[in-house]
Amino acid sequence: MDMQVSKSGASPVLRVEGLSKQFEMHHLRRTLYAFEDLNFELGEGEFILLKGENGAGKSTLLRTLYRSYRPRAGHAFYHTKEGVIDLAAAADVDIAVLRRREIGFVTQFLNARPRVAAEEVVAEPLRLAGTPHAEALVEARRWLAAFGVKKQLWPAYPSTFSGGEQQKVNLARALILPQRLLLLDEPTASLDHTARKALVDRLTELKASGVAMIGVFHHPEDVAGLIDREIHLKAIKIEDEADNVVQ
């Protein structure tokens, strides 16, 4: 795939070169290719929309950049505040630091912890970044309200919430602390209109402040005004080793 280049004038955030990912399905004697030889650049304040049919590897690409998965080949050169690091090869400890400080991952799912109030869940990223507890709670409540979470639920445990309410808590937590790179994996799925509008308003603010974003969206029309470029991924044929066995 040819290199997709960042818009002129934008400071570089990410440069992906020859990135490939596959999964070995040993019990089926098959190899599942998610994406192959992917190349693109992303600059500050840019928004790339990932498109493609189911199974084309959109979510897998986001998880590979977040390093939940290791790629089979290629590089993902990320420009940190201290210098350039290859996300494809960096040590786990370095990835953990980047996740706390610079790279955010937004998904529709919340890993709800028992007996932790929603407002505390949302405030935690600010507290870990050094914000006083009382101030972090005020900001957490502001974002819970913006996403339409009822006030009486703020001190309640998200583990008891409906799926839609948990998703709102997850978005408030993920977006309360601005990052340099934001990976968005279908964050609008199952959201009501109020929450979707709050999300788009927040992404608009972040983009204007220079946050670089790559996203997969269930409702791409919601973010049409934010998109700078699109990357179309195509599903790759599964190689079946069993087909090559001589009978």
C-alpha positions in Angstrom: 0.0 0.0 0.0 1.3 3.5 -0.9 2.2 5.9 1.9 -0.7 8.2 2.9 1.0 11.5 3.8 0.0 13.9 6.5 -1.3 17.3 5.6 1.4 20.0 5.1 2.3 22.0 8.2 1.2 19.4 10.7 3.9 18.3 13.1 4.3 14.5 12.8 2.8 12.2 15.5 2.8 8.8 13.9 4.5 7.2 10.8 3.4 3.6 9.9 5.7 1.7 7.6 5.0 -1.8 6.2 2.8 -2.8 9.2 1.4 -6.2 8.9 -0.6 -8.4 11.3 -1.8 -12.0 11.1 -3.2 -14.6 13.5 -2.2 -18.2 13.4 -5.2 -20.5 13.9 -3.2 -23.6 14.7 -6.2 -25.8 15.5 -7.6 -25.1 12.1 -4.3 -25.1 10.3 -5.0 -21.6 8.9 -3.5 -18.2 8.9 -5.8 -15.2 9.2 -4.4 -12.0 7.8 -5.7 -8.8 9.3 -3.8 -6.3 7.2 -0.6 -6.3 5.1 2.1 -3.8 4.3 0.2 -0.8 5.7 1.8 2.7 5.3 0.5 6.1 6.4 1.4 9.2 8.3 -0.6 11.2 10.9 0.1 14.7 12.1 -1.1 16.8 15.0 -4.7 17.7 14.8 -5.4 15.2 12.0 -8.3 12.7 12.0 -8.1 9.5 10.0 -11.2 7.4 9.5 -10.7 3.7 9.0 -13.2 2.1 6.6 -13.7 -1.5 5.3 -15.9 -4.5 5.5 -16.2 -6.6 8.6 -13.0 -8.6 9.1 -10.8 -6.1 7.2 -8.7 -5.5 10.3 -9.9 -2.0 11.4 -10.1 -2.7 15.1 -7.1 -5.0 14.9 -5.1 -2.1 13.5 -6.1 0.1 16.4 -5.2 -2.6 19.0 -1.8 -3.1 17.2 -1.0 0.6 17.5 -2.0 0.5 21.1 0.2 -2.6 21.4 -2.5 -4.9 22.7 -1.3 -7.0 19.7 2.3 -7.2 18.3 2.6 -6.8 14.6 4.0 -9.6 12.4 6.2 -7.1 10.5 6.7 -3.3 10.0 7.1 -0.2 12.2 4.9 2.4 13.9 7.1 5.3 14.7 5.5 7.5 17.3 6.8 10.9 18.1 6.7 11.1 21.9 7.5 14.3 23.9 11.0 12.9 24.5 11.7 11.5 21.0 10.7 8.9 18.5 9.8 5.3 19.6 8.7 2.3 17.5 5.5 1.1 19.0 5.9 -2.2 17.2 9.1 -3.0 19.1 9.1 -0.9 22.3 9.4 -2.6 25.7 6.2 -3.2 27.6 7.2 -0.8 30.3 7.6 2.0 27.7 4.2 1.2 26.2 2.6 1.4 29.7 4.1 4.9 30.3 2.8 6.1 26.9 -0.7 4.8 27.7 -0.8 6.8 30.9 0.7 10.0 29.4 0.2 10.3 25.7 -1.9 7.5 23.9 -5.5 7.0 24.6 -7.8 4.1 23.5 -11.6 4.7 23.4 -13.9 1.7 23.0 -17.6 1.0 23.5 -16.8 -1.4 26.4 -16.2 -0.6 30.0 -14.2 -2.9 32.2 -16.2 -2.0 35.3 -14.5 -2.5 38.6 -16.7 -3.6 41.5 -17.5 -1.1 44.3 -15.9 1.9 42.6 -18.3 4.9 42.0 -18.8 6.1 38.4 -17.5 9.6 39.3 -14.3 8.0 40.8 -13.8 5.9 37.7 -14.0 9.0 35.5 -11.8 11.1 37.8 -9.0 8.6 38.0 -7.0 9.6 34.9 -6.9 13.2 36.2 -5.8 12.1 39.7 -3.1 9.9 38.3 -1.9 12.9 36.3 -1.6 14.9 39.6 -4.9 16.8 39.7 -6.2 17.2 43.3 -9.0 14.8 44.1 -11.7 17.4 44.7 -10.9 19.2 41.4 -10.8 15.9 39.5 -14.3 15.0 40.9 -15.7 18.3 39.7 -14.4 17.7 36.2 -15.6 14.1 36.2 -19.1 15.1 37.2 -19.1 17.8 34.4 -18.3 15.1 31.8 -20.8 12.6 33.2 -23.4 15.2 32.9 -22.3 16.1 29.3 -22.7 12.5 28.3 -26.1 12.3 29.8 -25.4 10.1 32.9 -28.1 10.9 35.5 -26.8 12.7 38.6 -28.2 10.0 40.9 -25.9 7.5 39.2 -22.7 9.4 39.7 -21.9 7.9 43.2 -23.2 4.4 42.1 -21.2 1.5 40.8 -21.0 1.2 37.0 -21.0 -2.6 37.3 -24.7 -2.2 38.0 -25.5 0.0 35.0 -27.0 -0.9 31.7 -24.7 -1.4 28.8 -25.5 2.1 27.4 -24.8 3.9 30.7 -21.6 2.0 31.1 -20.5 3.1 27.7 -21.1 6.8 28.6 -19.0 6.3 31.8 -16.3 4.8 29.6 -16.3 7.7 27.2 -16.2 10.3 30.0 -13.2 8.5 31.5 -11.3 8.0 28.2 -11.8 11.6 27.1 -11.4 13.6 30.3 -7.6 13.8 30.0 -6.3 15.0 26.5 -3.8 12.7 24.9 -1.5 13.4 21.9 -2.8 10.3 20.0 -6.3 9.0 20.4 -7.5 5.6 19.0 -11.3 5.3 18.7 -12.9 1.9 18.2 -16.6 2.4 17.4 -17.2 4.7 20.4 -20.7 5.8 19.1 -22.1 2.3 18.9 -25.4 2.0 21.0 -25.1 5.7 22.1 -28.2 7.9 22.2 -28.3 11.2 20.4 -27.3 13.3 23.4 -24.2 11.2 24.1 -23.2 11.1 20.5 -23.4 14.8 20.2 -21.3 15.2 23.4 -18.7 12.9 22.0 -18.4 14.7 18.7 -18.2 18.1 20.6 -15.4 16.7 22.7 -13.5 15.3 19.7 -13.9 18.6 18.0 -12.2 20.3 21.0 -9.4 17.8 21.1 -8.8 18.0 17.4 -8.6 21.8 17.6 -6.0 21.5 20.4 -3.8 19.3 18.2 -4.8 15.8 19.3 -4.2 13.3 16.5 -7.0 10.7 16.0 -7.6 7.4 14.2 -11.1 6.0 14.4 -13.6 3.4 13.4 -17.2 4.6 13.6 -20.5 2.9 13.6 -22.0 6.2 12.5 -19.3 7.9 10.4 -21.7 10.7 9.5 -21.4 11.9 13.1 -17.7 12.8 12.6 -17.9 13.8 8.9 -16.8 17.4 9.7 -13.7 16.1 11.5 -12.3 13.7 8.9 -9.1 14.7 7.1 -8.4 11.4 5.3 -9.8 7.9 5.0 -7.9 4.6 4.9 -9.8 1.7 3.3 -8.8 -1.7 4.5 -9.6 -4.8 2.6 -10.1 -8.3 4.0 -7.3 -10.7 3.0 -8.0 -14.3 2.0 -7.4 -16.9 4.7 -4.6 -19.2 3.8 -5.7 -22.8 4.6 -2.7 -25.0 5.2 -4.9 -28.1 5.0 -5.6 -27.3 1.3 -1.9 -27.8 0.6 -1.7 -31.2 2.2 -1.1 -34.0 -0.3 -3.8 -36.6 -0.1 
